[in-house]
Structure formats: structure tokens, C-alpha cells
Amino acid sequence: MISVYWKLSLMVHPDKCPHPEAHQAFIKLNKAFKDLQDPVKRKAMDDKIDEKEEKERFKLELKAMREAAQWRRLQGISMEGDEALLADLDVKEEKKRDEWMTTLPPERKPGVATQQSTKSFSRTSREGRGDTSAWTDTPSDRAQKAKTNYLEAYNEAAALAANDQDKKTSNADAELVDQYNKAKRSKSLVEKHQESTRVRSKKKSKTDKEKQKEEWEGQHPWKPWDREKDLTGGRQNVKLDAENMAQGLTSRFSSGSFQRNFL
């Protein structure tokens, strides 16, 4: 007994065990060890243990005797004492259901309008019944679901708040860096190159436009509008002879003096 006590004391000692209830467990272990060392208390504990073991043995024997009596009843055999053994089994207790088993779901309670009759089912309706877990959830299940929903909502809100805070801090840091760069640091080689490229492109586009304008004005000088010249420009005076045209058509499409007969 002492060796077992030492092993258990090492397991639950506050200096050895980090569990928060280790101190209370160590106190209970010491109290039990002292009670076992007292002969009077030890005898009372042994009597309780013996009584409990005897009750367990009696229950097992009674169960075996009842099973044997039930088997004899099924076989049509009767023995003395079977009726007394089976008397308690014949009394059937009425089964009771909890309140959550007998209450209707919210959408089935009286006074709530439903889309279809409760006595018939629609064959064409494709809408599902949705979440019907509320019909069979126990109060503990409902409490657990409410707790889970609360934790999910809390975690989501905390994550959103953390993301917003991170964005604000990152934006503030970026603004500080930009202000410092503008005030303290000179332009980089890339920025200088980009500025020089923009200036050269502007100058080049300006010179190209001026050059195109000069070329256009040199090759296409401005002149006043002349109706006779501008409207007849590019046209040719064509004389049409009706007689010559008719003669040409007849000579081209007529059969002439010689005519072939194929048959």
C-alpha cells in the first residue's frame, strides 16, 4: 500500500504535476492514505466494498435466473418461483418522451402559413425542406449550436477588425515612407531617365507636327475657290456618235452574210 501511495503522490504532487487541480488531488490522496491507516475506518471501508460486491453478485444471479425463467415460459415449462421472478418484468413502464420530442417545428405550428398542405406532397415542387435539424435537436444540441454560431461570428468579426487594422497601419507606413523619400532622398536614376524620355518625346512630337505643317503648306499652297476649274477638274470631253455606236453593235452581234446550219 505504501508503494502505491508513493507512486500516486509523485504523479499528483503540485511540484511534479502542472495540472491546476493537482494540489486538491494531493490533499485527497493524503486523506485517503490516513483513513486506510486507521483500523476502524479501514474496516468500515472494507465492509462497504464487500456489501457492494455482494449486491453486484446478487444482481448477476437474479438476471441469470430471470433469463432462465423467460426461456422456460417460452418453452411452455413452469417451475416454482418463476412467476415471482417474472412479476417485475410483466409490469411495463409507460415510455415517456421529452418535451422537445413532442413539440412541432416552428413552420408546422398552428397559425403559420405553409406553401403546401400538410396532408399531401407536391410532385412538381423542387424546393427542398431545408434544415430540419430543429425538429430533432435536443436542448443541449441547440445550446451547442448557439455557442458554435457565436464563436464563428466572433472569430469572423475579430479577423475583419485585425485586417482593417493591418491595412491602416500599412497605409500609414507607406505614406510616411513616401513623405521621407520626397523630402530627403534625391531622384533615382530610373526617375531621371523617365523624365528625360518624356521631355525628348514631347520635343520630338512638337518638331514632327511643325515639319508636317510646313510640308503640307509648301506642297499644297492655299488658293481661292474657282467653280469652273474645281468642278470640271479631271473630266474629259467625250463626244458620243449615235450612228457609229449603232453600226458597231450590229457588226458585233449580227450573224453576217454567212450562216452555219448545224442540222
C-alpha positions in Angstrom: 0.0 0.0 0.0 2.8 2.4 0.8 4.5 1.8 -2.6 1.2 2.6 -4.3 0.8 5.7 -2.2 4.3 6.9 -3.2 3.7 6.3 -6.9 0.4 8.2 -6.8 1.9 11.0 -4.7 4.6 11.5 -7.3 2.0 11.6 -10.0 -0.2 14.3 -8.4 2.3 16.3 -6.4 2.0 20.0 -7.2 5.7 20.3 -7.8 5.7 17.4 -10.3 2.2 17.8 -12.0 1.4 21.0 -13.9 -2.4 20.4 -13.7 -4.3 23.2 -11.8 -6.2 20.7 -9.7 -3.0 18.8 -8.7 -3.0 20.4 -5.2 -6.6 19.2 -4.4 -5.8 15.7 -5.7 -2.7 15.5 -3.5 -4.8 16.6 -0.4 -7.4 13.9 -1.2 -4.7 11.3 -1.6 -3.2 12.1 1.8 -6.6 11.9 3.4 -7.4 8.5 1.9 -4.0 7.2 3.0 -4.6 8.3 6.6 -8.0 6.8 6.6 -6.6 3.5 5.4 -4.0 3.5 8.2 -6.8 3.9 10.8 -8.1 0.3 11.6 -11.7 1.5 12.4 -12.1 3.4 9.2 -10.3 0.7 7.2 -12.8 -1.9 8.5 -15.8 0.4 7.6 -14.4 0.8 4.0 -13.9 -2.9 3.7 -17.5 -3.6 4.8 -18.8 -1.2 2.2 -16.7 -2.7 -0.5 -17.9 -6.2 0.5 -21.5 -5.1 0.6 -21.2 -3.6 -2.9 -19.6 -6.7 -4.3 -22.3 -8.9 -2.8 -25.0 -6.7 -4.4 -23.4 -7.0 -7.7 -23.2 -10.8 -7.4 -26.9 -10.9 -6.4 -27.9 -8.8 -9.4 -26.0 -11.1 -11.8 -27.5 -14.2 -10.3 -31.0 -12.7 -10.4 -30.5 -11.7 -14.0 -29.5 -15.2 -14.9 -32.5 -16.7 -13.0 -34.9 -14.4 -14.8 -33.4 -15.3 -18.2 -33.9 -18.9 -17.4 -37.5 -18.3 -16.3 -38.2 -16.5 -19.5 -36.8 -19.3 -21.5 -38.9 -21.9 -19.6 -42.0 -19.7 -20.2 -41.3 -19.7 -24.0 -40.9 -23.5 -24.0 -44.1 -24.0 -22.0 -42.4 -25.2 -18.9 -43.3 -23.9 -15.5 -41.4 -24.2 -12.3 -42.0 -23.0 -8.8 -40.8 -19.4 -8.3 -40.9 -18.4 -12.0 -44.0 -16.2 -11.5 -42.3 -14.3 -8.7 -39.2 -13.8 -10.8 -41.1 -12.6 -13.8 -43.6 -10.5 -11.9 -41.4 -7.4 -12.1 -40.8 -7.9 -15.8 -44.5 -8.2 -16.6 -45.1 -4.7 -15.3 -44.3 -2.5 -18.3 -43.5 1.1 -17.6 -45.1 3.6 -19.9 -42.5 5.2 -22.0 -42.2 9.0 -21.7 -40.8 11.3 -24.2 -39.1 14.6 -23.6 -40.9 17.8 -24.4 -38.7 18.6 -27.4 -39.8 15.3 -29.0 -43.5 16.2 -28.9 -43.4 19.9 -29.9 -43.9 20.8 -33.5 -41.2 22.6 -35.5 -41.8 26.4 -36.0 -43.0 26.1 -39.6 -45.6 23.4 -38.6 -47.1 25.2 -35.7 -50.8 26.2 -35.9 -51.3 29.7 -37.4 -48.2 29.6 -39.6 -49.0 29.7 -43.3 -47.4 26.9 -45.3 -46.9 26.6 -49.1 -48.5 23.2 -49.4 -51.0 21.2 -47.5 -49.7 19.0 -44.6 -51.8 16.1 -45.9 -50.3 15.9 -49.4 -47.0 16.3 -51.1 -46.2 18.1 -54.3 -44.6 16.0 -57.1 -43.5 19.0 -59.1 -42.1 21.1 -56.4 -38.3 21.2 -56.5 -37.7 23.1 -53.3 -36.1 21.2 -50.5 -37.3 21.0 -47.0 -34.2 22.9 -45.8 -32.6 22.4 -42.5 -34.8 20.1 -40.4 -32.4 19.6 -37.6 -34.5 21.8 -35.4 -37.2 19.1 -35.4 -34.9 16.6 -33.6 -32.4 18.8 -31.8 -32.2 18.4 -28.1 -31.8 21.4 -25.8 -28.2 20.5 -25.4 -27.8 20.4 -29.2 -29.4 23.8 -29.5 -27.2 25.3 -26.9 -24.1 23.8 -28.6 -25.2 25.2 -32.0 -25.8 28.6 -30.5 -22.4 28.6 -28.9 -20.8 27.5 -32.1 -22.5 30.2 -34.1 -21.5 32.8 -31.6 -17.9 31.7 -31.7 -17.9 31.7 -35.5 -19.3 35.2 -35.6 -16.9 36.5 -33.0 -13.9 35.0 -34.9 -15.1 36.5 -38.2 -15.5 39.9 -36.6 -12.1 39.7 -34.9 -10.5 38.7 -38.2 -12.1 41.6 -40.1 -11.0 44.1 -37.4 -7.5 42.7 -37.5 -7.4 43.0 -41.3 -8.6 46.6 -41.2 -6.1 47.5 -38.5 -3.3 45.9 -40.6 -4.4 47.8 -43.7 -4.5 51.1 -41.8 -1.0 50.6 -40.3 0.4 49.5 -43.7 -1.1 52.6 -45.4 0.3 54.9 -42.7 3.7 53.3 -43.0 3.6 53.7 -46.8 2.6 57.4 -46.5 5.5 58.0 -44.1 8.0 56.4 -46.4 6.7 58.4 -49.4 7.0 61.7 -47.4 10.5 60.8 -46.3 11.6 59.9 -49.9 10.2 63.2 -51.3 11.8 65.3 -48.6 15.1 63.6 -48.0 16.1 61.5 -50.9 17.1 62.7 -54.4 15.6 61.3 -57.6 16.7 57.9 -58.7 18.4 57.1 -62.0 15.2 55.5 -63.2 13.1 58.5 -62.4 15.7 60.8 -64.1 15.7 58.6 -67.2 11.9 58.6 -67.3 11.7 62.4 -67.1 14.4 62.9 -69.8 12.5 60.4 -72.0 9.2 62.3 -71.6 10.9 65.7 -72.4 12.5 64.2 -75.6 9.3 62.7 -76.7 7.4 66.0 -76.2 10.1 67.9 -78.2 10.1 65.3 -81.0 6.3 65.3 -81.3 6.3 69.1 -81.5 9.0 69.2 -84.2 7.2 66.4 -86.2 4.0 68.4 -86.2 5.7 71.6 -87.3 7.6 69.7 -90.0 4.3 68.1 -91.3 2.6 71.5 -91.3 5.5 73.1 -93.3 5.5 70.3 -95.8 1.7 70.5 -96.3 1.7 74.2 -96.8 4.7 74.0 -99.2 3.2 71.3 -101.4 -0.4 72.4 -101.1 -0.5 76.2 -101.2 -3.8 77.8 -100.5 -5.8 79.2 -103.4 -9.2 80.7 -103.8 -12.2 78.6 -104.8 -12.9 78.6 -108.6 -16.2 76.9 -109.6 -15.4 76.3 -113.2 -12.0 74.8 -112.6 -12.7 72.9 -109.4 -15.9 71.3 -110.6 -14.6 70.3 -114.1 -11.2 69.3 -112.8 -10.2 65.8 -114.0 -13.1 65.4 -116.5 -12.6 64.8 -120.3 -14.8 66.0 -123.1 -16.2 62.8 -124.6 -18.2 63.0 -127.9 -20.8 60.3 -128.4 -21.8 59.4 -132.0 -25.0 57.5 -132.0 -24.7 56.3 -135.6 -21.2 54.9 -135.2 -22.3 53.2 -132.0 -25.3 51.5 -133.6 -23.1 50.3 -136.5 -20.6 48.8 -134.2 -23.2 47.0 -132.2 -24.8 45.5 -135.3 -21.5 44.3 -136.7 -20.5 42.7 -133.4 -23.7 40.9 -132.5 -25.2 40.1 -136.0 -24.7 36.7 -137.8 -23.4 38.4 -141.0 -23.9 37.1 -144.6 -22.7 33.6 -143.8 -24.8 31.4 -141.5 -24.0 28.0 -140.4 -26.6 25.2 -140.1 -25.7 22.5 -137.7 -28.5 20.2 -138.6 
